[in-house]
Amino acid sequence: MGIHIIKMPDIGEGIAEVELVAWHVKVGDRVAEDQILADVMTDKATVEIPSSVAGKVLALGGAVGQVMAVGSEVIRIEVDGAGNLKPESAVAPAKPAQVATNAVANAKPVVATTEPVAAVAAAFAKPAPVPTSTPAAKASNGKAPAALVRAPGDKPIASPAVRRQAWDLGVELQFVPGTGTAGRITHEDLQAYVARAAQAQPAGVADQRYAQRLDEQTVPVIGLRRKIAQKMQEAKRRIPHFTYVEEVDMTELEALRVRLNAQHGKERGRLTVLPFLVRAIVLAARSHPEVNARYDDEAAVETRFGAVHLGIATQTQGGLMVPVIRHAETLDMWACAAEVLRLSEAARSGKATRDELTGSTITITSLGALGGIVSTPVINHPEVAIVGVNRMVERPMVRNGAVVVRQMMNLSSSFDHRVVDGMNAAEFVQKIRGYLECPATLFVE
C-alpha cells in the first residue's frame, strides 16, 4: 500500500490561487478513478477536481472556504502499489494554504522522515474543520443544546402532534432546535424551548410568539458569496456611480410581444421583454459607444467595443452571477431569447463555463416582478454602464388630454461618471426608451 497526493492543478489564465467551496468525499471514503473529489472557485467559475487514482481517502488538505495555492496539497489517498509519495520522503503534509493572502510561493515543503505509510496516514488523518452555525438558543446553564440548527428558509421537520402543540403554545417551530433524526423536532425539544423562553420573556407575556429571541447564527461568507462581496466592494470603491431613471410606456411593445407569442410561440419559443431590451441596447450603443466600454483606471484608458457582449445578471441559489450573451448584435429576437434561457439555466445549475461568465461590455439587471419602482444598480467593474429594469405596472396616464391605462416600466441605469457625462447617459437611455415605445423601429435599420 502507498500514498498518492493530489495537488491543486494549474487552471490556467495566470490563476495562482482558488477557493475551496465544497468537498464531495470525507476521510475514510473509498474513491474511484475520475470521481469528483472537490469543487474550487476562481472568479465566478466553479471547477471540479477529479481523482486520478482509486483508493481510500486518508486526509483532506483544507476546509471549505479556504483559499489554496495552485500546487498545494488537496488530498491524500491510500492506493494499491507505491503511490507517488515514498515513505522515506515525507511524514507531515504541506501546511494548508493560508486564507486570502497565500500565493504559490507560500506552499510549504514536506518534512523528511523514515516512518512507514501507516504513520504518515495517522499523522494527517485528522479532517479539516468545517464552519458551523451558532446554535439557535442557549440553555439555562449557558451551554448550547446539542441540536441541529436549520438555516434561514429551511422548513422544520416535526410530527403533526408536535405542530399542533406548537400552535397551541404560540411557538414558531422555525426557531426550535431539533435533536431528532435529521433535525426532527420532538415534544421534548418543544418543551425545552418553551422553558428557556419563559425564563427570558417579560412577566405577563403568555404567547410564545412574542417571546424574546436569543438565537444567533454565524454564516461564513465563502464561495460565490465571497466573490460577489469582493466584486461589489471593488466596484463601489473604484467607480463614482450616478443613476438616471426614466419611465417607459411599454403598452405597444407588450401588445406586439403577446401577438408574436400567439403566432410563433410554439415553433420558435416564447419571447419575454428581455430580448426586445437587448436589441434596444444594441441599437442605442451604436450612437453612444462610450457606454459599451470598459475603463482601465490603472492605465486611464477607456476601451470602446463595436461588439456588444451583454451580461445578464442572474440570481442563483449561490448568489448573483452574470452570464454573457456574446455578440448580441448578431441575434434576432428568438435567437436572443434562446441564448438567454440557455445561459440562465447553465448559471443556475452551476454548469456555466468561465468563458460564459466573463468578457461582458455592458450589463442588464432585473428583479422581474420584484423590480420595484426605482433601483440603483452597481456597475459590473470594469464596465462603465448597467441598465436596470424595474417592474411593469398598469398606471393611469394622460394621453391627448384623456386619462388612459398604460403599461409603464422604469429603467434605472447607472454609469461611471469618470468617462460617461450625464447628458450622454440621458441621451443613451432616451434612445432605448424610443425603441421600446415604438417597437417597430427595432426592426428598421
Phi, psi and omega in degrees: 000145180219179180244132177246125179259128174256126182255161180295119183287161175279110184280346177099181177058031175073015181285126182259339182209156181223164178255132177281116186250343179197140168257138175254359178224167176223168180301132181100342178291149171263133183240153177258161177298137181074002175290141180286126182264316187205162173247136175235158184234135172229129191055243178243012181259135177262132182240135179271139177254110181271165176270134178270356182220168172253143179167201183248133181288123178262324184198150175256140188272001181187167178262155175302132183097352181277140176270127186238141179283148171299131182096350178280165187283127180265313188202153173243132183233132175278126185233161170289136182098195189279334186071191179250008176237112180283143182303325183278356185264338183199149171238303182272142179285163170298143180296142179303153179300141181283142184293131168068340185238006186280165174212173183301322182294344182275353181299129186274139178288158178280147184268134184291148178196171177236015181287153183290172183301319181301322179292322178298315180297318181294324183292337186238018188273349181290120183293154179293145179293147180246132179302139181234163180270150173289135181305155186287337179209156180253141179288168184295335178275005177092349181266147181286141177291148179280084185216152178280125179257128184272154178285158177303132180097339178287136181279134179291147178258124180201154178286161177303325180294319178293319179297320179294318179297319179297321178297316180296327182273351183074033183255133174273115185296339180304330186259005181265119177293140180251135179254357181281183180302131181058028178082016180297137180273125179260172176299323180295320177299318181295316180295320179295321179295316179297320180296317179294319181294324181295326179291330187266333188281154179298153179297140177093354178265110184266323184285120183294343178292344178251016179286157176295143178261131181242000186284150174222158176214129176262121184246108178297132177270095185227172175060224182299323180298322177294319179297319179297316181299316180294319181295315180294319179297318179296318181296315182287329179290321187269326193255124170281100183283146159221145187243136180238129184243134177219143177268148183231133176276110185261010187301310183293320180295319179297320178297318178294316181299316179297319181292318179296321178294323179293323183276322189233002185302319183291322183274320189253349185098157184275145179261137168259184178290333188303314179301326177293319179293321177301314181295321179297320178294318178303313182290319181293327181292340179294325178266352178225068182295344181293342180266340177263074193204169171234146181242121175269100185283346174286317181267353183056050181229128173260129178252117179263140187245139172284319176287143176253103175261100195261118177282139178243104180298124187231128178277129177237175179298328180277342183140192185281131174232157183231082173292156191241127171277110180284137177048059179298338181293345183264357189257136170278182186300314185286323176295322178294316179299319180294321180290321176299316180296315181298314183292320180294321178293321178295319180293315183291332179271357180078016183256003179294136181277168178299319180296329180281351183245007182225162173093010181288152179248343175199153188230147171251137174230139182208141174253015177060231181295341179267012188293345178070189181270316182218146174222168177233077186297148179268130182295140179278089183305135011262025175292173183239000182207148174216135181256118180258134182254122175265172187291154178264131182221156173277129180222148175286128180230153178266121178231118179055040176083000181242148177273121181230158178271126181231153175275111185246147179213137177266146169250121177248106187242136180251149183223155176276110188288352177289327185236351179239115177285156182302320180294318179296319179297315180297317179297322178297313180294323178294326174299313179300315179301316180300317179295319183287325180282340174232076191299341177299330182289345176293339185249005180245120179270000000 
